[in-house]
Amino acid sequence: MQNKNGVIQRLMDKDRDCMNELYDNYIHHIQRMIAKSDIDPVDHEKIITQLFRAIWSSPEILNKEKHISISITKLCLDLTKSYVISVR
């Protein structure tokens, strides 16, 4: 992938290829994080979908951290915590 600003700009331009690249680069990392949670495996896809919808609708969310990987990690952890709380 290109630099963070280039990725964010492409996402803001609604570049589907960029979203596919982002998905391909981070899906395994995201799946591992979710798998470590107390969430039923049946619901993992819901969190992944929420995460990528959030990025697609507001790509600037990736600007919160220095690296895209950190932004995605924190967003995934936040969504996972929110999901666990809402299910209880």
N, C-alpha and C positions, 0 to 999 in steps of 0.2 A: 504494500500500500504506500501511497505517497505521504507527505507530511500531514500533520494534524489539520492545519488550516486548509489545505487542499481537499482533504477528505470532507471536512465540514462544509466547505463551499459546494462541493459536488452534491452532498446530501441536501443542501439548501436549494440546489437547482433540480432536486428530485431525480437524481441520476440513479436509476435502479441497479445498474452494474456496480456502482460504488456500494450500495446497500448489500448486494450479493457478496461482494468481496469482504465487507465488514463481517457479515454473517459467517462466511467460510473461515475467516481468520480467527474468530472468537467463539464459535459455537462450542467447541470442545472444552474450552476454559469455563464457559458459562455452565455447561452441563455438569462439569465436575463440582463447581461451587454449589449448584442446586442439589446435587446428589448428596452432599454432606449435610444438608438441612433435614429438618423433621417433616418435610413435605412429601406427601404421597406421590410416588413416581408418576401416577396418572395425571397429576396436576403440573408436572414440570413444564410441559409445553405451554401452559397458560402463562407462566412467568416469562418464558422466552418470548412469547408473542407480545406480552406487555412491554418488555424491554425494547424490542425492535420497533414497536409502534411508537414508543416514546421518542426514540432516536429519530425515526422517520418524520414525526410531526414537529419535533423541536431539536434539530441537529446541534444547535448551540449548547445543548445540555452537555455535549462532549467537551466544551471549553472550561468546565469547572476545575479540571485538573491539568497538570502539565502534559500527561500522556493519555491518549485515547484508551489504552488498556486499563489505566487506573480509573478513568471515568466510567467505563463499562463495568468494571469490578464493583465499584461503589454503588452504581445504579442497580446492579443485580442483587447485591446484598440488601439494599433498601427495599427493593420489591419483594425479596424473599422474606424479610422480617415483616413487612406489611401483610403479606399473604398468610403467614403463620398466625399473626395476631387476629386477622379477620376470620380465620377458620375456627379459632378457639372459641 
